Amino acid sequence: MAYLMVKGLTHLQKVTSMSVSSVADHIFKSTFLARTYRFLTEMLVLLFACYFFVATEAKASDPQKIELGVLVTSLHDLNSDKGNFSAELWVWTKAKTNLNFELARVEITSFDNKHPKYFDIDTKTPISNERVHTARKLGATFLHNYDLKNFPFDRQVLKIHLEHTQEYADTWAFITDPQSGIDKSLMVEGWKIDSLKTRVSKKSYDSNFGLTELNPSFSRVTVEIDMKREAVLTFFKLTLGLVVAVVIAMLASLLPPDNDDLFSSRVGLLGATLLAVVVSQQFADTKAGDTTAVTLIDSLHMLGSLAILALFVCTLVSRFACLNDNYSRYSRIFDRSAIFLISIIFFMFFAVWTFMAAGS
């Protein structure tokens, strides 16, 4: 009996010991899981807070968008000699009412200060409770650097810059209105208007305007008017005298150099055609305007002058051959060969340069 009691107590002790151990393990595991769960929850909340903070800051740092549109209603007085052109245009903006945006603070750059300009008073029209539409009309003469290397087949991209001067580009930024364009009835004599584009950019200056910690940039909208000169008749008028002079010089080179009177006439005609080419080039310069660039017309006239000069040199060679009995019979063959070769070179370069300029 005592043995059984002792054995029972021993078994009870083992069972009790195992239960206590299991309970302790269970409590430890529960505490570890709770701490782990709490740690993960806190990290997740922290990540969400960081994301919300970064998103809020990024949203707050985005510049306010101001929609700007342009309609060109008049374009005239394209003057390559003075390097300017005149235009009239409507400018409008759409902005949030709380921005208190003023269209008068938009600077129109590239003005020619020698000519008067005018502005209409801004008109403001509420679009909704949150947005307002502002518009004005302006007319002015703008500066433009004409590229005349392909004159009279030149293409010009006239530019008008509208720049924000009230706030920096990281605070207020322009976006273009897709309704921008050019009046379809607008026509410019001697020119064909291909397209009008508006392009947004940032204008940075090489100065901080006295603010030592800033290097400011401003939002800018550039209006680009792509135009091509209607050049067929102009090209014909400017090159007709040149071609006629070169052809007459070639025909004059057929006069026999062994006759003194005909040789004098030949030399006189070559000199007259060379003078005609120079006068023709001066006439072409008055049409192209005052420019330091070598235009297509200049290149063709220089080519014509070289062709006549080559014919003049060939005339002298042919004359000396006639004076030498051993070579007098070859003078006519030499003249015809020289005329053929010079005419091929002249008209080949004339055609190639013209087609290259017209296709650009």
C-alpha positions, 0 to 999 in steps of 0.5 A: 500500500505504501508502495502504491502511494509513493508511486502515485505521488511520483507520477503526480509529481511528474504530471504536475511538473510537465503541466507547469513546463507546458504552461510556461512554454505556452506563456513564453510563446504567446509573449514572443508572438505578441511582441513580434506582432506588436513590432510588425504593427508598429513598423507597418504604421511607421511605413504608412506614416512615412509614405503619407508624409513624403506624398504630402510633401511632394504634392505640396512642392508641385508647382501650381499649373497655369494654362496659357493660350495664344491666337495670332491674328496679324503678321506683317512687315517681315524685314530681314534687313532690320531683323524684325517682324510685327504681329498682333495676338491674343493671350489668355490664361486659366488659373485658380482664383486663389492664386490671384494671378495677373496676366500683366506680370507675364513678360513678352520678350524679344521686343524691338524698342524702336517701334511702339507697342500696345496692350489692351486692358486685361479682361477677367471672366470667372469660369467657375468658383475655383478658376478664372479666365484672363485675356488681353490683346497686344501688338508689337514689333519683335526681333528675329535673326533671319537665316538667309543661307537658302534665300529665296528658298529660306524657312523662318521660325518666328518666335515670341517668348512669354515669361512668368516674372512673378513667381519661380518655375518651381512655384508657378508653371505654365502649361499650354492651351491646346486651343492655341493657334493662328487665324486661318484667314491670315495671309502674308504676302510672299510667305506660306504659314505652315504651322504654329506651335507652343512650347513650354520651357524653363528660362534660367539666367546667369545671375541670382539677382542679388539673392545669394542662395537662389539660382532662379528659373522662370516658366516660359511659353515660346510661340513658334510660327513656322513660315516658308517663302514662296520663292519660285517667282523671286528666284526667277527674277533674281537669277534671270540676269545671271543665266542670260549673262553666262549664256551670252558669255559662252556664245561670245566665246565662239567668236574666232580669236584670230580676227582682231575685230572679232577678238576685241568684240569677244573680250568686250562681251565677256567684260560686259557679261561680268559687269552684268553679273555684278549688277545682278548680284547687287540687285539680289542683295537689296532683296535679301537685305543686309546680311553677312551670310552667303545666300544661295543667290550669292553662291550662284552669282559667284559661280557665274562670275567664275564661269565668265572668268574661266571663259576669259582665260580660255579666250586669252589662251586661244588668242595666243594659240592663234598667234603661234602657227604651230597651234593655230589650227587647235584654237577652235577645238579648244574654244568649243571644248572649254565652252562645253566643259564650263557650261556642264560645270556651271549648270550642274552646280546651279541645279544641284545647289538650287534643288538642295536649297529648295528641298531643305 
